[in-house]
């Protein structure tokens, strides 16, 4: 017997910039989905989240709902939508779990230390980035705990460590980013922005330490500006057991679409 999907909607706060992009989904919920029994306002009765946002909203939903046991079905209301489904009409929203292609991914965690030794920790669904302003010149000593990790020191503007679902590399136009890796792979990507030598490589999830040296302030971010650590000089990044399950419509070659988006970004065809 098929398992019926009951979605709990996760919509942008009306105070958020660009929230109006999700207004068509609000209308669908009010006019169609509630009456059809596909959406509930009782989160405990849902077995799926309907995330109506862009990639940033999906990363926030992943962090706040990880380990809930509910799948995340993203409905793109943003620009790129690397992790979202393209839905044009409410009847295209899947009714049964068997109509979904499910991919489980794990989060990473960053511990950010300042010169005084104070620590701030954040979960990250996408990636962890640290760096300075465009004119800054920073030295990054990057080391991993496993023997296969290529320890290196690079100098430049910034570095990041990304999960397979991470998109910062493409947002920053850093070549070779992890978004071309299959979501079901268990690898991380180490990349740099205006750095030399370029630190592009993949590695298994492991404890990675980044020591930063600069005459100016260095800030770090876990999934973008929502989680910021200021004036840091060291980051320790670790894998976690926190997991989320992303849901996509069957019959859609999602991985091919991600590669096409990635190539379009690198060619400057989208913004």
C-alpha positions in Angstrom: 0.0 0.0 0.0 1.3 3.4 -0.9 2.3 5.9 1.8 0.4 9.1 1.4 2.4 12.3 1.8 1.3 14.9 4.2 3.4 18.1 4.0 4.1 20.7 6.6 4.9 23.9 4.8 8.1 25.8 5.5 7.8 29.3 4.0 10.0 32.4 4.2 9.1 34.9 6.9 7.3 38.0 5.5 10.1 40.1 6.9 12.7 38.3 4.8 14.0 39.9 1.6 12.3 38.3 -1.4 9.6 36.5 0.5 7.1 37.5 -2.1 8.6 34.9 -4.5 6.9 32.2 -2.5 3.5 33.9 -2.7 2.2 31.5 -5.4 2.9 28.6 -3.0 1.0 30.3 -0.2 -1.9 30.7 -2.7 -1.7 27.0 -3.7 -1.8 26.0 0.0 -4.8 28.2 0.8 -6.8 27.4 -2.4 -5.9 23.7 -3.1 -3.5 21.8 -0.9 -5.3 22.2 2.5 -8.6 21.1 1.1 -6.9 18.1 -0.7 -5.4 16.9 2.6 -1.9 17.3 1.2 -0.8 20.0 3.6 -1.3 20.3 7.4 -0.7 23.0 9.9 0.1 20.4 12.6 3.8 19.5 12.2 3.4 16.3 14.2 0.9 14.9 11.6 3.3 15.5 8.7 5.7 13.0 7.2 7.3 15.6 4.8 8.2 19.3 4.7 7.2 21.4 1.8 10.1 23.9 1.6 9.1 26.8 -0.6 12.2 28.9 -1.0 15.6 29.1 -2.7 18.7 27.1 -1.9 19.3 29.3 1.2 15.9 28.4 2.7 16.6 24.7 2.0 19.9 24.8 3.9 18.1 26.5 6.9 15.4 23.9 6.8 17.9 21.1 6.7 19.7 22.4 9.8 16.6 22.9 11.8 14.7 19.7 10.9 17.6 17.2 10.6 17.0 13.9 12.3 13.2 14.6 12.3 12.6 11.5 10.1 10.6 13.7 7.6 11.7 14.1 4.0 12.4 17.6 2.6 10.7 18.4 -0.7 12.0 21.7 -2.0 9.9 23.8 -4.3 12.1 26.4 -6.0 11.3 30.0 -5.4 14.8 31.3 -5.8 17.3 31.8 -8.6 19.3 28.6 -9.2 17.6 26.0 -7.1 20.4 23.5 -7.1 18.6 21.4 -4.4 15.0 22.2 -5.4 12.2 20.8 -7.6 10.8 22.9 -10.4 7.0 22.9 -9.9 4.7 25.0 -12.1 1.3 23.8 -10.9 0.0 22.4 -7.6 -1.0 19.1 -9.2 2.7 18.4 -9.9 3.4 18.0 -6.2 3.8 14.3 -5.4 0.9 12.6 -3.5 2.8 9.4 -2.4 6.2 8.7 -1.0 6.7 6.1 -3.7 6.6 8.9 -6.3 9.8 10.4 -4.8 13.5 9.9 -5.4 15.1 10.1 -1.9 18.7 11.0 -1.2 20.0 11.1 2.4 22.9 13.5 3.2 24.8 14.3 6.3 25.7 17.7 7.8 29.1 18.9 9.0 30.0 20.9 12.0 32.4 23.8 12.4 34.1 25.0 15.5 35.4 28.5 15.2 38.1 29.8 17.5 39.3 33.4 18.0 42.7 34.5 19.3 41.5 34.4 22.9 40.5 30.7 22.5 36.7 31.4 22.6 34.7 28.9 20.5 31.6 29.2 18.5 30.1 26.1 16.8 27.6 25.8 13.9 26.1 23.0 11.9 26.4 23.3 8.2 24.4 21.6 5.5 26.2 23.2 2.5 29.7 24.3 3.4 32.0 26.3 5.7 33.9 29.2 4.4 36.5 31.6 5.8 38.3 34.5 4.4 38.7 38.3 4.2 38.1 41.1 1.9 39.2 41.2 -1.8 42.4 43.0 -1.1 43.4 40.8 1.9 46.2 38.3 1.7 45.7 35.4 4.1 47.7 32.2 4.8 45.6 29.1 5.3 47.3 26.0 6.7 44.9 23.1 6.0 45.4 19.7 7.6 43.3 16.5 7.8 43.4 13.7 10.3 43.4 10.8 7.7 46.5 9.7 6.0 45.1 10.2 2.4 44.4 13.9 3.1 46.8 16.2 1.2 47.9 18.7 3.8 48.7 22.1 2.3 49.2 25.8 2.9 47.7 28.2 0.5 47.6 32.0 0.4 44.9 34.3 -0.9 41.4 35.5 -0.1 39.5 32.5 1.2 39.0 28.7 1.4 36.0 26.5 2.0 35.1 22.9 2.8 31.9 21.7 1.2 29.6 18.7 1.4 28.4 17.2 -2.0 25.2 19.3 -1.7 27.2 22.6 -1.1 26.9 25.4 -3.6 29.2 28.1 -2.3 31.9 27.2 -4.8 29.6 28.0 -7.7 28.2 31.2 -6.0 31.8 32.4 -5.8 32.6 31.1 -9.3 35.3 28.8 -7.9 36.1 26.3 -10.6 35.7 22.6 -9.9 33.2 22.9 -7.1 31.5 19.9 -5.5 28.1 20.5 -7.0 29.0 18.2 -9.9 29.5 15.3 -7.4 26.5 13.0 -7.0 24.5 13.8 -3.9 24.8 10.2 -2.6 28.6 10.3 -2.5 30.2 10.5 0.9 33.0 13.0 0.0 33.9 16.5 0.9 35.4 19.1 -1.4 38.2 21.6 -0.4 38.3 24.7 -2.5 39.8 28.2 -2.6 38.9 31.7 -3.8 41.8 33.6 -5.4 44.3 31.3 -3.7 47.6 29.9 -4.8 48.3 27.1 -5.2 44.7 26.3 -5.9 43.6 23.8 -3.1 41.0 21.9 -5.1 40.6 18.3 -4.0 38.1 15.8 -2.6 38.5 13.8 0.6 36.5 11.6 2.8 34.6 13.3 5.7 37.1 13.7 8.5 38.4 16.2 11.0 39.9 19.1 9.1 41.8 22.0 10.8 42.3 25.3 9.1 44.7 27.8 10.7 44.5 31.3 9.4 47.2 34.0 9.5 46.7 37.6 8.5 47.3 41.1 9.5 43.6 41.8 9.1 40.4 40.4 10.5 39.2 37.0 9.2 35.6 36.0 9.4 34.0 32.6 8.8 30.6 31.4 7.8 28.6 28.2 8.0 25.9 28.1 5.3 26.4 31.8 4.5 25.8 34.9 6.5 23.1 33.4 8.8 25.9 31.8 10.8 28.9 34.0 11.1 31.9 33.8 13.4 34.0 37.0 13.5 37.7 37.6 13.9 38.7 33.9 13.9 42.2 32.4 13.6 41.3 28.7 13.5 38.5 26.4 12.4 38.0 22.7 13.1 35.5 21.0 10.8 34.1 17.6 11.7 31.6 15.1 10.2 28.4 14.5 12.1 25.6 11.8 12.3 23.0 14.5 11.7 21.1 13.5 8.5 18.4 14.9 6.3 16.6 13.2 3.4 16.0 15.3 0.3 13.1 14.4 -1.9 12.9 14.9 -5.7 10.2 14.0 -8.3 10.9 10.7 -10.0 11.4 10.9 -13.7 13.4 14.1 -13.4 17.2 13.6 -14.0 18.1 15.8 -11.1 21.9 15.1 -11.2 21.9 16.1 -14.9 20.1 19.4 -14.0 22.6 20.2 -11.3 25.5 19.7 -13.8 23.7 21.9 -16.3 23.2 24.7 -13.7 26.9 24.4 -12.7 28.1 24.7 -16.2 25.7 27.7 -16.8 27.1 29.5 -13.8 30.7 28.9 -14.9 29.9 30.3 -18.3 28.1 33.3 -16.8 24.7 32.4 -18.3 22.8 32.7 -15.1 23.0 34.9 -12.0 
